[in-house]
Amino acid sequence: MYMERTFGNVTWIDLVKPTDKNLDDLRRRFKLHEIIAKELKEPSARSRVELYGDYLYLIYYFPVYDVKEQTSRRSEIDFIITKDTVVTVHYEEIEPIKEVKEKFLEFDSSFELTYRVIASLLNYQERQLRHIQEKVEQVGAMLFKNKERLVLKTVSRVKRDISEYRIISRHQGPILESLLANGLRFFGEKEANKPYVDDLIGDHMKILNQIEDYRDAVSDYEDTNNQLMNLRINEAMKTFTILSFLTFPFVLLVSVVDMNVLDNPFRNFHGNVFWLVVVGIVIGMGLLYYYFRNKKWL
């Protein structure tokens, strides 16, 4: 999809899933380097900002939540920035781009339009944190409700999502700083207004701080859940140990009584010996159980 529209003093060309013809037209119109024209055909391997004579080339990554995979994935937008034109190239529909288009704003410079698009992307990134916040709060609400297995599964998914989001986002700080440095060289101090980019860097740091807070909270919840699981395991092991201790002496007694040897004195008894042994075992187990209860081992 191709869009070209003028916003005040700036022309904005937006390409979604560009065709070879679109890219050839861009290459001729803006005299793009062959490497840049080739990179625009598909997602790039790394984000960067480079100054090529008459234009700036910027690759910017941001996280998008994948509902099916329940984690964040990397999305990319490429910028070709000249003195009076901004070209954006992306490989899927991007909600923040649509939001900027629909506002029908007017811009004094292409740097201002670039700032507005990246600011919209950062605002979108912050909104994307809501699903992580909701999951973290869900984990906190499930603690102390005997749902340790469910908590463990949920925590694993949240940690994966946080890690993916963090990997995508954290390296954009240096990219914004590089945009400021190259923008000042390309546009000069007047148009490449430093407070614009400082504002973007501040928004980026706020997002990173939030994701670190969620990361710490999930880690704390995981530690608490692990302690609860260990407590349940210890209680189960304690119960099994006491049961073993309750039954072992009497199993040994029955084995001795039942030994098939000639000099076994119990073989010569007649009458209700079986029931006497059973009653003795039950009374003995009851006494041991009462003893353990007094010691508060049960």
Residue, then its C-alpha position, 0 to 999 in steps of 0.5 A: m500500500y502506498m500513501e503520499r500526503t503533504f502535512g504543512n511543509v512536509t511530504w510523508i510517503d508511507l509504504v506498507k509491504p512495498t513492491d519492487k516497483n515502489l522501491d525502484d521509484l524510491r531509489r530513483r527519486f531520492k537517489l538511494h544507495e543500493i544497499i539501502a534499496k536492498e534492505l528496504k525489501e525485507p526486515s533488517a538484521r539490526s537497528r541503526v541510524e546512518l547519514y547518507g549525504d542528502y538523507l538520513y536512514l533510520i531503522y527502528y524496532f518496537p515490540v508488538y504483542d502476539v496474542k497467539e504466542q502470548t509474547s511480544r515480537r519485534s516489529e520494524i519501521d524504516f525511515i528515509i528522512t530528507k529536508d522536506t520529506v519523510v518516507t516510512v517503510h514497514y511490513e505490516e499495518i502499524e496502529p501508531i502510524k495510522e493514529v498520526k495520519e488520522k490527526f491531520l497535523e501540520f509539521d514545519s520540518s521533516f524532523e518534527l514529523t519523524y519525532r511525532v511518529i516515534a513519539s506515537l510508537l513509544n506511546y504505543q509501546e507503553r500501552q503494550l505494557r498493559h498486558i504485562q501489568e495485568k498478568v503480573e497482577q494476576v500472578g500476585a492475586m493467585l498467591f496463597k490460594n493453593k494454585e502453585r502449579l498455575v502460578l508457576k506456569t503463568v510466571s513462566r509465560v510472563k517472564r518470557d514476555i518480559s524478556e522478549y519485550r526488554i530485548i527489543s526495547r532496551h537497545q533503542g536508547p542508543i538509536l535515539e541518541s544517534l538520531l539526535a547526533n546525526g539529526l543535528r549534523f544533517f538539519g542543524e540546531k534550529e530544525a533538529n531541536k534537541p528537546y524533541v529527542d530528549d523527550l523521546i529518550g525520556d519516554h524510552m527510559k520510562i518504559l524501560n523502568q516500568i518493564e524492570d519494575y514488572r521484572d522485579a515483581v515477577s521475580d519476587y512472586e516466583d520466589t514466594n511461590n517457590q517457597l510455598m511449593n517447598l513448604r507443601i513438599n516438606e509438609a508432604m514429606k513430613t507426613f509420609t515420614i511419620l506414616s512410615f514411622l507409625t507403620f514400620p515397627f508393627v510391620l516388623l512385629v507382624s513379620v517376626v510373628d509370621m516367621n516360619v521357623l520351628d522355634n517360633p514361640f508364636r506358632n504354639f499359641h492357640g485361640n484368638v492370637f491373630w485378633l490380639v496382635v491386630v488390637g495391639i497394633v492398633i493400640g500401639m499406632g494410636l499411642l504413637y499418633y497421640y504422642f506425635r500430636n502432643k509434640k506438634w509434629l502433626 
